[in-house]
Amino acid sequence: MRIDKLESLTGGSGVHVFLVLWKAARAAQAYAEKSISELEMCGSDFAVLEALLHKGPLPVNEIGKKVLLTSGSITVAVDRLETKGLVERRAHGTDRRAKIVHLTKEGRKLITRAYADHAADMERLASASLTRAERETLIGLLKKIGYKAAGASGQSKEEGNV
């Protein structure tokens, strides 16, 4: 490998920033997945339940936008959760074509407990790694790069929302 290629992978170059960000995100993702592994559900199912817990009942397509799943993937996830009795589809009040996804009593109980445990795990990771001021700085920097990347790649405001 030539020396200029090696230098592009260190010292804060754009490639270096991307690699560090990518590796950190993958490690944090693995940590988060381990946090919910006892639930015997995938991350997308957890994300759907969490969105419903914090945003309330939502149409299927809105859940997909919030948890970054395609329309096919979100339909399959909602089907899985419905089969398990954790969510239910109900008719929309004014639009007969639309269905709104609601947490069932069992689903609310499960995600309330699971989210509290998951939030505690994420707090342990963050507090063991960063001070409060460092966290705020990191969030600001990640938003800055995320918004710039979203704009430059032509993502919509909602897709690029970080």
C-alpha positions as CSV (number, residue, x, y, z in Angstrom):
1,M,0.0,0.0,0.0
2,R,1.3,3.4,-0.9
3,I,2.1,5.9,1.9
4,D,-0.6,8.4,0.8
5,K,-3.2,5.6,1.0
6,L,-2.1,4.8,4.5
7,E,-2.2,8.4,5.6
8,S,-5.7,8.7,4.3
9,L,-6.8,6.1,6.9
10,T,-5.4,8.1,9.9
11,G,-5.2,11.6,11.2
12,G,-8.8,12.7,10.8
13,S,-9.1,12.3,7.1
14,G,-12.6,11.9,5.7
15,V,-12.0,8.2,5.2
16,H,-10.7,7.9,8.8
17,V,-13.7,9.7,10.2
18,F,-16.1,7.4,8.3
19,L,-14.2,4.2,9.4
20,V,-14.2,5.2,13.1
21,L,-17.9,6.2,12.9
22,W,-18.8,3.0,11.1
23,K,-16.9,0.7,13.5
24,A,-18.2,2.5,16.6
25,A,-21.8,2.3,15.2
26,R,-21.4,-1.4,14.6
27,A,-20.0,-2.0,18.1
28,A,-22.8,0.0,19.7
29,Q,-25.4,-1.8,17.5
30,A,-24.0,-5.2,18.7
31,Y,-24.2,-3.9,22.3
32,A,-27.8,-2.8,21.8
33,E,-28.8,-6.1,20.3
34,K,-27.2,-8.0,23.2
35,S,-29.3,-5.8,25.5
36,I,-32.5,-7.0,24.0
37,S,-31.4,-10.6,23.2
38,E,-33.4,-12.1,26.1
39,L,-36.6,-10.9,24.6
40,E,-36.3,-13.5,21.8
41,M,-37.2,-10.9,19.1
42,C,-35.2,-9.1,16.5
43,G,-34.2,-5.4,16.7
44,S,-36.8,-4.3,14.2
45,D,-39.6,-5.8,16.3
46,F,-38.2,-4.1,19.4
47,A,-38.1,-0.8,17.5
48,V,-41.7,-1.1,16.4
49,L,-42.9,-1.8,20.0
50,E,-40.7,1.1,21.3
51,A,-42.1,3.5,18.7
52,L,-45.7,2.6,19.7
53,L,-44.8,3.0,23.3
54,H,-43.4,6.5,22.9
55,K,-45.5,7.8,19.9
56,G,-48.8,6.0,20.6
57,P,-50.9,4.2,17.9
58,L,-49.6,4.8,14.4
59,P,-50.4,3.7,10.8
60,V,-48.1,1.0,9.6
61,N,-46.3,3.3,7.1
62,E,-45.6,5.9,9.8
63,I,-44.0,3.2,12.0
64,G,-41.8,2.2,9.1
65,K,-40.6,5.8,8.6
66,K,-39.8,6.1,12.3
67,V,-37.9,2.8,12.6
68,L,-36.3,3.0,9.1
69,L,-37.9,-0.1,7.7
70,T,-39.2,-0.5,4.1
71,S,-43.0,-1.0,3.6
72,G,-42.5,-4.7,3.1
73,S,-40.3,-5.2,6.2
74,I,-42.6,-3.2,8.4
75,T,-45.6,-5.2,7.3
76,V,-43.8,-8.4,8.1
77,A,-42.7,-7.1,11.5
78,V,-46.2,-6.0,12.5
79,D,-47.6,-9.3,11.3
80,R,-45.0,-11.1,13.6
81,L,-45.9,-8.9,16.5
82,E,-49.6,-9.4,15.9
83,T,-49.2,-13.2,15.8
84,K,-47.5,-12.9,19.2
85,G,-50.4,-10.9,20.6
86,L,-48.2,-7.8,21.2
87,V,-49.9,-5.4,18.7
88,E,-53.3,-5.2,17.0
89,R,-54.4,-3.5,13.8
90,R,-57.6,-1.4,14.2
91,A,-59.6,0.5,11.7
92,H,-58.8,4.2,11.3
93,G,-61.6,6.5,12.5
94,T,-62.2,8.3,9.3
95,D,-60.2,6.4,6.6
96,R,-61.7,2.9,6.0
97,R,-58.6,1.9,4.0
98,A,-56.1,2.6,6.8
99,K,-55.3,0.5,9.7
100,I,-53.8,1.9,12.9
101,V,-51.4,-0.3,14.9
102,H,-51.9,-0.3,18.7
103,L,-50.0,-2.0,21.5
104,T,-52.0,-4.7,23.3
105,K,-52.0,-4.8,27.0
106,E,-49.5,-7.6,26.9
107,G,-47.4,-5.7,24.4
108,R,-47.4,-2.6,26.5
109,K,-46.3,-4.5,29.6
110,L,-43.5,-6.3,27.7
111,I,-42.1,-3.2,26.0
112,T,-42.4,-1.0,29.1
113,R,-40.2,-3.4,31.1
114,A,-37.9,-4.2,28.2
115,Y,-37.4,-0.5,27.3
116,A,-36.5,0.3,30.9
117,D,-33.9,-2.4,31.0
118,H,-32.5,-1.4,27.5
119,A,-32.3,2.2,28.5
120,A,-30.4,1.3,31.6
121,D,-28.0,-0.8,29.5
122,M,-27.5,2.1,27.1
123,E,-26.9,4.5,30.0
124,R,-24.3,2.2,31.4
125,L,-22.4,2.2,28.1
126,A,-22.6,6.0,27.7
127,S,-21.7,6.8,31.3
128,A,-18.8,4.4,31.3
129,S,-17.4,5.9,28.1
130,L,-18.2,9.7,28.2
131,T,-18.9,12.5,30.5
132,R,-22.2,14.4,30.2
133,A,-20.4,17.3,28.3
134,E,-18.7,14.8,26.0
135,R,-22.0,13.2,25.2
136,E,-23.5,16.6,24.3
137,T,-20.6,17.4,22.1
138,L,-20.7,14.0,20.4
139,I,-24.5,14.3,19.7
140,G,-23.9,17.8,18.2
141,L,-21.1,16.6,16.0
142,L,-23.0,13.5,14.8
143,K,-26.0,15.6,14.0
144,K,-23.9,18.0,12.1
145,I,-22.3,15.3,9.9
146,G,-25.6,13.4,9.6
147,Y,-27.6,16.4,8.3
148,K,-24.8,17.3,5.9
149,A,-24.6,13.7,4.6
150,A,-28.4,13.5,4.3
151,G,-28.6,16.7,2.4
152,A,-25.8,15.8,0.1
153,S,-27.2,12.4,-0.7
154,G,-30.7,13.8,-1.5
155,Q,-32.5,12.2,1.5
156,S,-35.7,13.8,2.6
157,K,-35.8,15.7,5.8
158,E,-37.5,12.8,7.6
159,E,-35.0,10.2,6.2
160,G,-32.0,12.3,7.3
161,N,-33.5,13.1,10.7
162,V,-30.7,12.2,13.1
